[in-house]
Amino acid sequence: RSPGPEPPRRRGRQRYVEKDGRCNVQQGNVREPGRYLTDLFTTLADLQWRLSLLFFVLAYALTWLFFGAIWWLVAYGRGDLEHLGDAAWTPCVNNLNGFVAAFLFSIETETTIGYGHRVITDQCPEGIALLLLQAILGSMVNAFMVGCMFVKISQPNKRAATLVFSSHAVVSLRDGRLCLMFRVGDLRSSHIVEASIRAKLIRSRQTLEGEFIPLHQTDLSVGFDTGDDRLFLVSPLVISHEIDAASPFWEASRRALERDDFEIVVILEGMVEATGMTCQARSSYLVDEVLWGHRFTSVLTLEDGFYEVDYASFHQTFEVPTPSCSARELAEAAARLDAHLYWSIPSRLDEKVEEEGAGEGAGGEAGADKEQNGCLPPPESESKV
């Protein structure tokens, strides 16, 4: 007997946000590239390191060459190069005998090294003006490039590399309700101040008018209304999204969730305690990375005088009994059970009151009222009073 055809494999979803937080979106066909030059500082800070270092070297080298050429033209125009060694001639710059000497003098002027061998004289007004111009422009270039390199080195996304997210999200019961949960942690001892967490559901959607939205974003409540989204991230925390009537997973059962196609993007923001700069860490979970009926393994233990976090178990989960039905079906079942208990308990109390009333005879109007309300008669002490 030949085996049946294999079921078609599900095509993997293209991530909107990678696990390391990098957004998988590229800007194409930009018609106005000049907009990047209007914010040149941010453009240079966003460049790759090799391009930033190249621009850093070129900015200084070209400036030195440019002003070195001007110093040589000044010396050439005044005839200083023709009167080399003439003690009666006062040049614009002493000991400037060629282009290389002019280039070195340009470096000494811009970097304020001042070796003393080449020096400007007071008989050259154009040289004095050029000296002032190079000093001002050199300070501006120096401030701009040093600022770019400082921002490049201390970019907040480097701090976000030590903020970790669990490799999987889980769905299980918490306080009798289905919840979607994931874990976050901080590997550093310096904390993230005013940390907050957000979660968004990314999936395609079609409107009532037939418009197709390929990457529709829906907020997942992780405690914004109650303030639970404000984190004290000293030890790893499990972030919970309660699947209630306002959740997009309200009617999703285990099977429906496995057949669905979506991506959950989580965003952790806060201020770095050491530098005061704001950083943002991101991660995402596809359908295959959401485990139904699992719970995270505890990573916190109490040692002698301190708490220890074992990050070896940070991503580990274990299975727990969890219903496979949707949160709506679970809530309806709980409501039916509550209604059954609500109506069954008074009926049993009524039967007990009727039996007691039959044994005592007619109990008066008060006894009749108690039988109709389904309440037990008060204790003897209260009835005597």
C-alpha positions in Angstrom: 0.0 0.0 0.0 1.5 3.3 -1.1 1.5 6.1 1.5 -0.9 8.9 1.0 0.3 12.3 -0.2 2.1 14.5 2.3 0.2 17.4 3.6 1.3 20.7 2.1 3.9 22.5 4.2 2.9 25.8 5.7 4.9 28.6 4.2 6.9 30.5 6.8 5.8 34.0 7.6 8.2 36.8 6.7 9.1 38.5 10.0 8.2 42.2 10.4 10.6 42.5 13.4 13.5 40.1 13.8 14.2 38.3 17.1 17.2 40.7 17.7 14.9 43.7 17.3 15.9 44.7 13.8 13.0 45.9 11.7 12.9 43.9 8.5 11.8 46.9 6.4 13.8 48.6 3.6 13.1 52.0 2.2 13.0 51.9 -1.6 12.5 54.4 -4.4 13.1 57.5 -2.2 12.5 60.4 -4.6 14.0 63.0 -2.3 17.4 61.8 -1.0 18.3 65.4 -0.1 16.2 65.1 3.0 18.9 63.0 4.5 21.4 65.9 4.1 19.1 68.2 6.0 19.7 66.1 9.1 23.4 65.3 8.4 24.2 64.6 12.1 21.6 61.8 12.3 22.6 60.5 8.9 26.2 60.1 10.0 25.3 58.5 13.3 23.1 55.9 11.4 26.0 54.9 9.1 27.8 51.7 9.5 31.0 51.8 11.5 33.4 51.4 8.5 31.6 54.3 6.7 31.6 56.4 9.8 35.4 55.9 10.3 36.0 56.7 6.6 34.0 59.9 6.8 35.8 60.8 10.0 39.2 60.5 8.4 38.2 62.2 5.2 36.7 65.2 7.1 40.0 66.0 8.7 42.3 65.1 5.8 40.3 67.1 3.2 40.2 70.1 5.5 43.9 70.0 6.1 44.6 69.6 2.4 42.1 72.4 1.5 43.7 75.0 3.8 47.2 73.7 3.0 46.6 74.5 -0.6 45.3 78.0 0.3 48.4 78.7 2.4 50.6 77.6 -0.5 48.7 79.9 -2.9 49.1 82.8 -0.5 52.8 82.2 -0.3 53.0 81.7 -4.1 51.0 84.9 -4.8 53.1 87.0 -2.5 56.4 85.7 -4.0 57.5 84.1 -0.7 58.7 81.0 -2.6 60.9 83.2 -4.8 62.7 84.8 -1.9 63.6 81.7 0.1 66.8 82.4 2.1 66.5 86.2 1.6 66.9 87.8 5.1 65.6 91.1 3.9 62.3 89.6 2.8 59.4 89.1 5.3 57.3 86.2 4.2 53.7 85.5 5.2 54.7 82.3 7.0 58.3 81.7 8.1 60.0 78.5 6.8 57.2 77.7 4.3 59.1 76.5 1.3 56.6 74.4 -0.6 53.3 72.6 -0.6 54.3 70.0 2.0 55.4 72.7 4.4 52.0 74.5 3.8 50.2 71.2 4.5 52.1 70.7 7.7 51.4 74.3 8.7 47.7 73.7 8.0 47.7 70.7 10.4 49.5 72.7 13.1 47.1 75.5 12.8 43.9 73.4 13.0 45.1 71.1 15.7 46.8 73.9 17.7 50.0 71.9 17.9 52.3 74.8 17.3 55.8 73.3 16.9 57.3 76.8 16.5 59.3 76.2 13.3 56.6 77.6 11.0 54.9 80.7 12.3 52.8 83.5 10.7 54.2 87.0 10.6 52.5 90.3 11.3 53.2 91.6 7.7 50.5 89.4 6.1 46.9 90.6 6.6 45.5 88.0 4.3 47.3 85.3 6.2 45.9 86.6 9.5 42.4 86.5 8.1 43.0 83.0 6.8 44.3 81.9 10.1 41.2 83.1 11.9 38.9 81.4 9.3 40.7 78.1 9.7 40.7 78.2 13.4 36.9 78.8 13.5 36.1 76.3 10.8 38.5 73.7 12.3 36.8 74.1 15.7 33.4 73.5 14.0 34.6 70.4 12.2 36.2 69.1 15.3 33.0 69.6 17.4 30.8 68.0 14.7 33.0 64.9 14.2 33.7 64.3 17.8 30.0 64.6 18.6 29.1 62.1 15.8 31.7 59.6 17.1 30.5 60.1 20.7 26.8 59.4 19.7 28.0 56.5 17.5 29.8 54.9 20.4 27.1 55.5 23.1 24.1 54.7 21.0 21.2 53.4 23.1 20.7 50.3 20.9 23.9 48.9 22.3 22.3 49.0 25.8 19.3 47.2 24.4 21.5 44.2 23.5 21.6 43.2 27.2 17.7 43.3 27.4 16.6 39.7 26.6 13.2 38.3 25.7 12.1 34.7 26.0 12.5 32.7 22.8 8.8 31.6 23.0 5.5 33.0 24.2 3.1 30.7 26.1 -0.6 30.4 26.6 -1.9 29.0 29.9 -4.3 29.6 32.7 -3.6 32.3 35.3 -6.2 32.9 38.0 -8.6 30.8 36.0 -8.3 32.9 32.8 -6.4 32.2 29.6 -3.4 34.5 29.3 -0.7 35.0 26.6 2.7 35.4 28.4 6.3 36.1 27.6 9.3 36.8 29.7 11.8 39.8 29.7 15.0 40.3 31.6 18.0 42.6 32.0 21.5 41.1 32.1 23.1 44.2 33.6 23.3 45.3 37.2 22.5 49.0 36.2 18.8 49.2 35.8 16.4 50.6 33.2 14.6 53.5 34.7 10.9 54.1 33.9 10.7 50.9 31.9 7.5 50.2 30.1 6.3 47.3 27.9 4.0 47.3 24.9 2.8 44.5 22.6 1.3 44.7 19.1 -0.4 42.0 16.9 0.7 42.2 13.3 -1.5 40.4 10.8 -3.4 41.0 7.5 -6.9 42.3 7.6 -9.6 43.1 5.2 -12.1 45.9 5.9 -15.8 45.9 5.2 -15.2 47.9 2.1 -12.8 45.2 0.7 -9.6 47.1 1.4 -6.7 44.7 2.2 -4.3 45.8 5.0 -1.2 43.5 4.9 0.4 44.6 8.1 -2.4 45.8 10.4 -1.3 46.6 13.9 -3.5 45.9 16.9 -2.6 46.7 20.5 -2.4 43.9 23.0 -3.2 45.0 26.5 -0.4 44.2 28.9 -1.5 46.4 31.7 -1.7 49.9 30.3 -5.1 50.6 32.0 -3.9 49.2 35.4 -0.3 50.4 35.3 1.2 46.9 35.1 3.0 48.0 31.9 5.4 50.0 34.1 8.1 47.6 35.0 10.6 47.4 37.9 13.0 45.4 35.9 15.5 44.2 38.5 14.8 40.5 37.9 13.2 38.7 35.0 9.4 39.3 34.7 6.6 37.4 33.0 4.5 39.8 31.0 0.8 38.7 30.7 -1.9 39.6 28.2 -5.2 38.5 29.5 -7.4 37.1 26.7 -10.7 38.8 27.5 -13.5 40.0 25.3 -11.4 43.0 24.1 -8.5 40.7 23.0 -8.1 39.7 19.4 -7.6 36.1 20.6 -11.0 36.0 22.4 -12.4 33.4 20.0 -9.1 31.6 19.2 -8.9 28.0 20.4 -5.7 25.9 20.3 -6.4 24.6 16.8 -7.5 27.9 15.5 -4.4 29.6 16.9 -2.1 27.0 15.2 -3.8 27.6 11.8 -3.7 31.4 12.2 -0.9 33.6 10.6 0.2 36.5 12.8 3.2 38.1 14.5 3.4 39.5 18.0 5.8 42.4 18.4 6.9 43.3 21.9 8.6 46.6 22.7 10.5 47.5 25.9 11.4 51.1 26.4 13.2 52.8 29.3 15.9 55.2 30.3 19.5 54.0 30.9 20.4 54.6 34.5 24.1 55.2 33.8 23.7 57.7 30.9 20.2 59.0 31.1 19.6 58.1 27.4 16.4 56.4 26.3 16.7 53.0 24.7 14.3 50.6 23.1 14.5 46.8 22.8 12.3 44.8 20.4 11.5 41.2 19.7 8.7 39.2 18.0 6.9 35.9 18.1 5.4 34.0 15.2 2.6 31.5 15.4 5.1 28.6 15.7 6.8 30.3 18.7 3.6 30.5 20.8 3.3 27.4 23.0 -0.2 26.5 24.1 -0.4 24.9 27.6 3.1 25.8 28.8 4.4 27.9 31.6 7.8 29.4 32.2 10.3 27.7 34.5 11.2 29.7 37.6 14.6 31.4 37.4 14.7 33.1 40.8 16.1 31.4 43.9 16.8 32.7 47.4 20.4 32.3 48.5 22.3 33.4 51.6 21.4 37.1 51.8 20.5 37.7 48.1 18.4 36.5 45.2 20.1 34.7 42.4 18.8 34.6 38.8 19.6 31.6 36.8 19.5 32.7 33.1 20.2 29.1 32.0 16.5 28.5 32.6 15.3 31.8 31.2 13.9 30.3 28.0 12.7 27.0 29.4 9.0 26.1 29.7 7.0 23.1 30.9 3.6 21.8 30.1 0.6 22.4 32.4 -3.0 21.3 32.1 -4.8 23.9 29.9 -8.1 23.6 28.1 -7.9 23.6 24.3 -11.1 25.7 23.9 -11.1 29.4 23.3 -11.3 32.0 26.1 -14.9 32.8 25.0 -15.9 29.2 25.3 -14.1 28.9 28.7 -15.9 32.0 30.0 -19.3 30.7 28.8 -18.7 27.4 30.5 -17.7 29.2 33.7 -20.8 31.4 33.5 -23.1 28.3 33.0 -21.4 26.7 36.0 -21.9 29.8 38.1 -25.6 30.0 37.1 -26.1 26.3 37.9 -24.6 26.8 41.4 -26.6 30.0 41.9 -29.9 28.3 41.2 -29.1 24.9 42.8 -28.0 26.2 46.2 -31.2 28.2 46.9 -33.3 25.3 45.8 -31.6 23.0 48.2 -32.0 25.6 50.9 -35.7 25.9 50.1 -36.1 22.1 50.5 -34.4 22.2 53.9 -36.6 25.1 55.1 -39.7 23.3 53.9 -38.7 20.2 55.8 -38.1 22.2 59.0 -41.3 24.1 58.4 -43.3 20.9 58.1 -41.8 19.6 61.3 -42.6 22.7 63.3 -46.1 23.4 61.8 -47.2 26.8 60.8 -44.4 29.2 61.6 -46.2 32.5 61.0 -45.7 35.1 58.4 -42.0 35.4 59.2 -41.4 31.7 58.5 -43.3 32.0 55.2 -41.2 34.9 54.1 -38.0 33.0 54.9 -39.2 30.0 52.8 -40.0 32.2 49.9 -36.5 33.9 50.0 -34.7 30.6 50.2 -32.7 31.7 53.4 -31.9 29.6 56.4 -33.7 30.7 59.7 -31.5 32.8 61.9 -29.8 31.3 65.0 -31.8 31.0 68.2 -30.0 33.9 69.8 -31.0 36.2 67.0 -34.6 35.0 67.0 -34.9 35.6 70.8 -33.7 39.1 70.4 
